[in-house]
């Protein structure tokens, strides 16, 4: 056979895929595609879940850190930590003995009750100033108010209307004139701004309507004058609970934990214990996501602090966190 004849024979023997081979290839390819799609969907779902968990954790961490910073520094009045040693602060029966320009919308002694650096109400909003947002304050959530001075000295404002504390190692004066109070010198005293914050949970966020949020009433400076502002802190906080660790016998140890507003901490009440001091605070937060999550059904029984919230039975991710915070300036 010649070379040309052999070449023709080889060409005529070549053939394509049979129908059976094509169907087998398509079946194998389909199985591979289905597997790839399933892996992608599972990876995407895992990413969505992890991102949702991370967002809730981030909100919880931020909200707790914000509250903690105020609680931890409560009763810091500049160069000392004795609120009863500050002249011009509220006393029992006289909310504003020196007639200071203190905003009173949230209560006559809201800004000036320095003898009680940490106070609160249990499962209710009881401030005189209304809660902000649609629906008002969240039901069954606590409110906590902290009072302190700025950590760093701020210096004299030079103008009237700003609540400041001039303090030495043994005493202090609350004033609003912007000039050095009589009896003090720049060399042996320091000037600090007064800070007051009342944290509460609002039923609806101004940033994300329909989502509950942590808010606070804050003593701020507007045009050099102290006033009250309502600030949104962390959308997604659904409930806040607190308990105070109280020293009732002046031995610098916690003798019992009580709810905010307990009689032993309320001057004038039948159960008031003079000299009782808040040394620690337990804080619980229930934090939720801001959107529904497919495939999730929240059946957890939430019971932070002294309140039973039960199960929500919905498709929103939640997390309950808690922390015990030491008030570093509370011990004598």
Secondary structure, DSSP 4 states (H G I P E B T S, - for coil): --HHHHHHHHHHH-----HHHHHHHHHHHHHHHHHHHHHHHHHHHHHHHHHHHHHHHHHHHHHHHHHHHHHHHTT--SS---GGGEETS-BTTBTTTT------TT-TTTTT-TT-SEEEESSS---SSPPPSTT-BPTT--EEEEEEE-SS-----SSTT--EEEE-SS-EEEE-SSSPPTT--TTT-EEEEEEEEEEEEESS-SSSTTS-EEEEEEEEEETTEEEEEEEEEEETEEEEEEEEEEESSSSSS--EEEETT-GGGSTTSTT--TT-EEEEEEEEEEEE-SS--TT------B--TT---B---SS--EEEEEEEEE-TT---
